Structure formats: C-alpha cells, structure tokens
Amino acid sequence: MKKSLQTAFLLSIFTVVFGLSISAQPYGSGVYKAVDKPNEDAGVGLAADFAVKEQSAKSKKEIKLTEILKAADGSAKLGARNLQLCLNVTTDSKPSTVQAIVTMDQYSNL
C-alpha cells in the first residue's frame, strides 16, 4: 500500500512538471517550415504587402515589392502565424533583397 502510494505521488509530480515544461515553451520557439509555393499562399502575400507598406511608411521612401523569394511558417499557436519572409524589393528604384518577420493572428490582423 505504501509503495503504490509513493509511486502514484511520484507519477503525479512527474506529470505536473512535464505539463509545465511543455506549456512554458514560448510562441514561435524557432521551428519554421518552408512554405512550398510562397507566391500562391494568400497569407504570405498579405504579410509581404504589409511588411513593405510598414517599412515604406517608417522610412518615408518608396518601397515596392518585386518578388517573394522564400517564406517560412513558424509553429502556429492558437491560430496565429509567425512568418519569416525573404523579399526582393526596389527602394527608390534600387533593387535589394530584404528579410522580414510578420506575426498574423487567426483573423489576419498583422
């Protein structure tokens, strides 16, 4: 009886500790999966347009999106997406390649 009580107690402690360690993982804990066709993914296109628009407004320069080179989708939590983007843009008619990280919730709020 005493042995089974000790085993049950230790098992419950292990379960609580394991559960807390899993729930303590931060959002987007570094696991990204490449998006197969980034130019065809509506969410990626929306995030790329948003990133270019925001940076254009912040820098007060004309920035245009030329192409989405690569996109990676972070581990989703509660319907949100964490997107890493590699974009070709033109800034004041000069081409360049830039990177952006955009977080989007399940309602497409960026």
C-alpha positions as CSV (number, residue, x, y, z in Angstrom):
1,M,0.0,0.0,0.0
2,K,2.7,2.4,1.0
3,K,4.8,1.6,-2.1
4,S,1.9,2.2,-4.5
5,L,1.1,5.5,-2.8
6,Q,4.7,6.6,-3.3
7,T,4.6,5.5,-6.9
8,A,1.3,7.4,-7.5
9,F,2.7,10.5,-5.8
10,L,5.9,10.5,-7.9
11,L,4.0,9.8,-11.1
12,S,1.7,12.8,-10.4
13,I,4.7,15.1,-9.7
14,F,6.3,14.0,-12.9
15,T,3.1,14.7,-14.8
16,V,2.8,18.2,-13.4
17,V,6.4,19.0,-14.1
18,F,6.2,17.7,-17.6
19,G,3.0,19.6,-18.3
20,L,4.5,22.9,-17.0
21,S,7.6,22.4,-19.1
22,I,5.5,22.0,-22.3
23,S,3.3,25.0,-21.6
24,A,6.3,27.2,-20.9
25,Q,7.5,26.9,-24.4
26,P,7.5,30.4,-26.0
27,Y,5.4,31.1,-29.1
28,G,7.4,30.5,-32.2
29,S,10.1,28.6,-30.4
30,G,12.4,28.6,-33.5
31,V,10.7,25.9,-35.5
32,Y,9.9,27.1,-39.0
33,K,8.7,25.1,-42.0
34,A,9.3,26.3,-45.5
35,V,6.2,27.3,-47.5
36,D,6.2,25.3,-50.7
37,K,4.8,27.9,-53.0
38,P,5.1,31.3,-51.3
39,N,3.7,33.3,-54.2
40,E,0.5,31.3,-54.2
41,D,-0.1,31.4,-50.4
42,A,-2.6,34.2,-49.6
43,G,-1.3,34.7,-46.1
44,V,2.3,35.1,-47.2
45,G,1.2,37.6,-49.9
46,L,-0.7,39.6,-47.3
47,A,2.2,39.6,-44.8
48,A,4.7,40.6,-47.5
49,D,2.5,43.5,-48.6
50,F,2.1,44.6,-45.0
51,A,5.8,44.4,-44.3
52,V,6.6,46.5,-47.4
53,K,3.9,49.1,-46.6
54,E,5.0,49.5,-43.0
55,Q,8.7,49.8,-43.8
56,S,7.8,52.3,-46.6
57,A,5.8,54.4,-44.1
58,K,8.6,54.2,-41.5
59,S,11.4,55.1,-43.8
60,K,9.4,57.6,-45.8
61,K,10.8,56.1,-49.0
62,E,9.1,54.5,-51.9
63,I,9.4,50.7,-51.5
64,K,7.8,48.3,-53.9
65,L,7.6,44.5,-53.6
66,T,9.1,42.8,-56.6
67,E,9.1,39.1,-55.6
68,I,8.7,36.8,-52.7
69,L,11.8,34.7,-52.8
70,K,11.2,32.4,-49.7
71,A,8.8,32.1,-46.9
72,A,8.8,30.0,-43.7
73,D,5.9,29.5,-41.4
74,G,6.5,29.3,-37.6
75,S,4.8,26.9,-35.3
76,A,1.2,28.0,-35.1
77,K,-0.3,28.6,-31.7
78,L,-4.0,29.4,-31.2
79,G,-4.4,30.0,-35.0
80,A,-1.7,32.7,-35.2
81,R,1.1,32.5,-37.9
82,N,4.7,33.7,-37.5
83,L,6.1,34.2,-41.0
84,Q,9.7,34.7,-42.0
85,L,10.0,36.3,-45.4
86,C,12.8,36.9,-47.9
87,L,11.7,39.5,-50.4
88,N,13.1,41.2,-53.5
89,V,12.1,44.9,-53.3
90,T,13.0,48.2,-55.0
91,T,13.8,51.2,-52.9
92,D,13.9,54.4,-54.8
93,S,14.4,52.4,-58.0
94,K,17.3,50.4,-56.4
95,P,16.8,46.6,-56.2
96,S,17.6,44.8,-53.0
97,T,16.8,41.7,-51.0
98,V,15.4,42.1,-47.5
99,Q,14.1,39.9,-44.7
100,A,11.0,40.4,-42.6
101,I,9.2,38.6,-39.8
102,V,5.5,39.2,-39.6
103,T,3.1,37.8,-37.0
104,M,-0.5,37.4,-38.1
105,D,-3.4,36.3,-35.9
106,Q,-6.2,33.9,-36.9
107,Y,-8.3,36.9,-38.2
108,S,-5.5,38.1,-40.5
109,N,-4.7,41.0,-38.2
110,L,-1.0,41.9,-38.7
